[in-house]
Amino acid sequence: MGPSLTGITIDNSPQATALACPFHPAETYQTNEEHHQLQLTKTPIKTGLDYIALGIKHIGPSPWQLHWKSDALALGFVHKSWSRIRIEKDQIEKLEPGQWFCFSGEKLMIEQTSPKGVQIGIVLCSRNVTRYLLQLDPKQQHPILSGYAEEASAIPFRSDSMSKASLLAVSELTKSTPSGIGHRLQLESRILAWVAEILNQSTRGPENTNSGINSRDRDAIEEIIRAIETAPGHEYSLGELAEIGRVNEHKLKLAFKHIHGKTPFTYLREVRMDHAAQLLREDRLSVIEVANEVGYSNASHFARAFKEHHSLLPKAYQCLHRD
């Protein structure tokens, strides 16, 4: 494991975990730099199966990258706060608590996190591990595992809400630590329990996790998200947002809640507060001017909303980040 200009690289190759758990120690890495603070622990679970506990606050001008040396299937969850990650050149996804995600590849690129930072858990599975898991349950269809087990197959990014059982598994998992034989064995059992819940959830089919949301609906919501993030100060109505996404208002509310776990206007308020924080850090505008920039004509209403989101009044936040 080592630092680079844009992030760090970890070794998840089979040779790196040749000793079976719990005899192979966890690796940790910490940094506190101008644009990001990081605490990362990589714990080998089995050969070809690693767990990464990532705590990061990143507000830098360019993405921060977590790179692993061997292509892997990544199964992850967000434990606290939120993060925007870059999937492809022009595709940004926002990950929030209660979501799980998966994709295959060699890196995770973090565009931005909450000013308070984000906590993410990631399980990296090699192709051999996915094949062994499939052999344990040959009669059951596991679309994520079977898709990755084929050498030529890549798994595109996918995220969804965790079930109650998955959330409970995360709650138990995040209480564990990799230190000491007892805690280490407990951590590994809880990681495997969470993976089992996610694989079970992924096989239950769209009737349990999809709520009638299709790819067209997701594209519509992403179009709305782009509009909100491009012009957060605009005073949107539900009808206007529906027109932007070319969906009816009922579908808009249903799809937005399913995909992002909140209403469009809650999301708009969060985007406004994040944009306001950025403007305050730049220290070019007064608090009243920042309020106007993000769509608030009443300074008191803006201050209240900002404090709810950032735990500080705007003026105090600006002074705290002033050079």
N, C-alpha and C positions, 0 to 999 in steps of 0.2 A: 504494500500500500504506500502511495506517495503523492505529494502535491504536484500540481501543474499550474500554469498561468490561469487556467479557467476552471479548475476543480481538482479532483483527485482520481487516481486509478487504483482499483483493488484487484487482487489476483484471485479469481474464482475457478482456476483450472483444476482438474482432478488431482494433479500432482501437489497442489497447494494444500489439499486436505487429505493427503494419503493416510494419515492417522485417523482412525474413526473417532467420533465424539465419544466421551467427553474429554478425550486426552489431548486434543488439539486446542490450544488456548485461543480466546477471542482476541482480536486486534482492535485497537482504538486509535482514533485520530482526532485532534482538536486544533482549531485555529481561530484567531480573532483578528480580522483584518478590516480595512477601511469599509469595504462594501459587503462583507459577510462574516458571520460568526458560525462556526460549525462544530458539531460533536457527532462523531460517527463511530459505531461499533459493529464489526463484522464477526459473526459467530458461525463457525462451521457446524452443520447439523449432521450430515452424512457426506460421503464422497459425492460431489456433484450437487449438493444442496446446502446453500448458505443463507443466513439471515442477516440483514443489515438494518440496524436501528439508526435512523438519520434525523438529527435535529439541526435545522439550519435557518438562519435569518439572512436573506439575500435581497439587497436593494441596489445592486450594482447596475451599471449601464449595459452590461452584456450578460448572456446566460452563464450560469454556473453548471458545470458538468460532472456527473458521477459516471465514471467509465469502468467497466469490468472487462478483463482480458479475453474471456471466452464467451461466445454467444450463449444466451440463456433465456429461458422463459421467466419473466418477472411477474410475480403476483404480489400486489402491494395494497396498503391501506393508509388512510390518513387518520392520525390519532387526535391531533390538536391543531387548530387554526387552519389556514388554507395556503395553497401554493398554485401558481400558474406554471405549467410545464410546456415545453415545446416538443411536439410530436414530429412534425415535419417542418419544412421551411416556412410555411404560412399557416400552420395549424397549431393553435394554442388551446390547451385544456386547463380548466380550473378544477383543482381537487380540493375537497372539503371533508370535514369529519363525517364519518358514517359511510364514506364511499370506499369501495375496493376497485382495483384496476388491474389490468394485465396487458402485456405486450411482449414481444420477443425482440432481442437485439443486444447491443453491447453498451448502451448508455442511457442515462436519464438526464435531461437538460432542464434545469430550473430557471425560468425567466424571472420570477419574482415571488416573494413570500409575503405574508402578513408582516407588518412592522414588528410584531411580537415573535416572528419566526413560526416554523411549522415542524411537526413531528410526523415522520413517515416511517412505516415498516415495509421492508421489501424482502421477499423470499426469491432467491435465484435458483432455478432448476435446470440442470443440464438435459440434453436430449435423452441420454441414457436413463436418467431418473424418470422422465415422463414415460419411457417405454416400460420400465419396471413397474410403475404404478398402474399402467394399463393392463399389464399381465395379472395384476391382483384382482381385477374386476372385468374380465373379458366380455361379459354379457351386457355391461352398462355402457352407454354412449357418453363419453367425456369429450365434448367438442374442443375444449381448450387443449387438453393433453394430446388427443389424437391429431389435432391440427399441427402441433409443434413436433410430434414424434417423427413426422416425415421430414427427411433431410432438406428437401427443397421448400418446405413450408415456413412462412413467417406469420406470426400472429399480430394483426393490426391492433392498435390501441383500443381498448374497451374499458368502460367504467360503468358501475352501477351501484345502487344502494345496497348496503349489507343487510342481511336478514337479522332477526333478533338473536339467533344462535351465533352468527358471525360476530356481531357486536359484543356479545358476552365473551366470546373467545378472545377478542382484542382486549377487552377490559382486563381479563386474567393475564394475558400475555404481557401487557405493558407494565404489570406489577413485578415481573420477573427480572432478574439480573443474571449476567453470565459469570459472576464470581462465585467460587465455592462449588463443590461437587453437587450438593443438594440443590442449590439454586440453578445450577447449569442444567441438570437433568430436568428440573421443573420447567425451565425456559424452553428446552427442546420439545418436551411433550406438548406444551401449549402452542408452540409454533406449528407442530404437526396437526394439532386439533383445529387450528384456524384454517390451515390449508384444506383439511378434510371438509370443513363447513363450506368453504368457497367452492370446492369442486362439487359438493352436493347441490349447492345453490345454482351452479351453472348448468346442471343437468335437469333442473325441474321445468325448464321450458319457458317460453315467453308469457304463458298465461299467468305465471306467478311473479315474474320480475318486470315485465314489459309494460303492463297496463295499457296495451293498445298503442304504444308509441312506436312509430316506424322511422325509417331513415329520413323520409321527407319531413317529418315533424322535427327531427333533430337538426336537419339543415335549416329549417325555419327558425328554430330557437337560436342557432349559432348566428344567423343573419341579424336577429334582434340584439344578441349580445354585442356583435360588432358595432351596431348603431349606437347602443348605449355607451360603449367604451370609447367610441369616436367623439361623441358629443354628450358627455355626462351632464352638462349644464342645461340641456334642453328640457322643457317641461312636457314630458310625454303623457299621453292618455293611453288607456288600455286599447282603445280603438286604433290609435296611431301605431302602437306596437304590433297589433294584429295585421295592419296593412303592410308594415315593413316585412313581416314574415310571411305574408300572404296565407294566413290561417284565420279561422274564426276565433272569437274571444274565448269561447269555452275550451277549445283545443289548446290555445295559447296557455291558459292558466294550468290546464292538466299537464301538458308536456313540460312546461317550465318547472313546475313543482316536482315532477318525476325526475327530470334530468339534473336539476340544481338543488332540489330539496328546499326551495323557498319560492316566494312570489316574485314576479318581475320587478315590483317596486322595492322589495327588500334588497334584491340584487342591485338595482339602480342606486339605492341609498349607500350600499357598501362601496360601489364603484366611485360614487361621488366623494365619499370620505377618504378613500385611498388616493384619489386624485388631489383632494384638498391637502392631504398630508404631504404629497410630493411638492405641491406649490409652496406650502409653508416651509419645507426644508430648503427650497431654492431661495427663499427670503427676498423675493423681488416685489411681492405684493403685500398690502396690508391685510389684516384678517377680514375686514369688510369686503375688500376686492376679491379675496379668495372665495368668500361666501357667494358673491355674485357669479363668479366663474363656474361654480358647481351648482347653480340653480336655486340659491337661497336669497330671497330679498330681505328676510328678517334675520339679523345677526344673532339674536338670542336663540332662535330655532336652530340655526346652524351650529352655534356653540354647544347646545344640548346634544344634537345628533353626533357631533364630532367627539364629544366626551364619552358618549355611550359606546362608540366604536373604538376609540384609541385610549380611553381612560385618562385623558388630559384635555383641558380646555385648549382651544386653538392657539391662543397667545403663549401659553406655557409650553406647548409643543414646539412652536416656532423658536422660542428662546432656548429651549433645550437643544435644538439642532443647529443653532446659530454658531458659526465659527468664532 
